[in-house]
Amino acid sequence: MRARALFLVAPLLLLSLPAAAGDDNAPQKAPAPAKPKDPKAKDDKKPAAESELATEVIVLHATNSGKGIDSRIGNMPELKKPPFSSYDSYELLSKTRLPLSKDDKTMNLPNGRVLKTKLLEVMPDKEHLRISASINQPRGKTFLPLLEVKAKVGQSFIVAGQSYRRGILVLVFRVVK
Amino acid sequence: MTRSRELMLLHDQELSAEEALDIEASLSDEERELLAGLEQVGDFVRAADQEKVDAFSGVADSVMAAIEADTARAAEPPGLRMPKLEAANDQVPVRARRNSNVVWVGVGLAAAAAAAVWISTPAREPPAPLPVAAPVATPVPSATAPEPAPELAAEATEDDGAPAASIEAVDFGNQPGSIFMVPAGEETTPVVWLVDEPAAGRIEPL
């Protein structure tokens, strides 16, 4: 009887050995995910050109009114590509130059929301920079809480989709000097 | 008492002398022949079974001899008994040795099973770092915008030819949105498409 008991217990004991040994190598806590770059990282080296940098915000109204693309918009091939091509009319509503600085710069959008931009960082090559943008609702609600973009001078990015007068708003951001 | 029973008792000599004389005096010729036949059958049975009787008596004798031998051993002094006990132990541990063998076989099997489990357990790999940025894969958004991904980062690698502005982080808040790239000449332009309420930003069928 004792022999039978040993026969049953011994495998359990031996099987527990690897687990016990594994405790030493127990799955360690996953390292904390790499923190994204601090959007509020300060650029100690304040480039002289910073004051010259600006974000040009072009506000377009996309509709299917059959008016075509406003000639003031200029050459913007994106508007002829999907999904922008689903609208046949683009009207230039405004073109605003927001100086880039580490202080928030705001502008009112036609739909009553407020666009806020901010310079986060000028990259060492002095050509690229990181900027942030957000869109707030009129009553304090945040519509687009955060958008961080890395762009080179002359490059643009688009924020589109806000409904406005049977169409949508298309915000074209371009970093300019 | 029936007549046949009296004859059987007479044959087995289990009657008193007086009763036996009375019955013998009253025997008919037929009954005398019956008694003679019983005597013959008894002789035959006793002759045929003699060997078994002898063998049975031989077993009984051997058992008695063994008992006597044990009794004699118990009467011997301890010093003289030791070798015999050791000899007896040579008999007893056979079962113990068998049990011990079973235990060791079990231990061996368990060790083999543990080794198999140990080997088959995949080595723990170092945790992979979480991706910080996901490249934008498709330039065309779906009609139904995907779930908003807070802090979703989309970055176009600069090895893809013409470097473009890249979306590093975006938080769509409570409404859905998507990120995609739209070709613009030699470059591509990142687009953040928001789905607005109540007239959601509609994307017509392409």
Interface residues (C-beta under 8 A of the other chain):
Chain A: R2 A3 L6 F7 A10 P11 L12 L13 L14 L15 L17 P18 G22 N25 P27 Q28 A30 P31 P33 A34 P36 K37 P39 N64 M76 P77 E78 K81 P82 P83 F84 S85 S86 Y87 R130 T142 F143 L144 P145 L146 L147 E148 V149 K150 A151 K152 Q155 S156 F157 I158 V159 A160 G161 Q162 S163 R166 I168 V175
Chain B: N99 S100 V102 V103 G106 V107 L109 A110 A111 A113 A114 V117 W118 T121 R124 P127 P129 L130 V132 P139 V140 P141 E151 A153 E155 P163 A164 A165 S166 I167 E168 A169 V170 D171 F172 G173 Q175 G177 V182 P183 A184 G185 E187 T189 P190 V191 V192 W193 L194 V195 D196 E197 P198 A199 A200 G201 R202 I203 E204 P205 L206
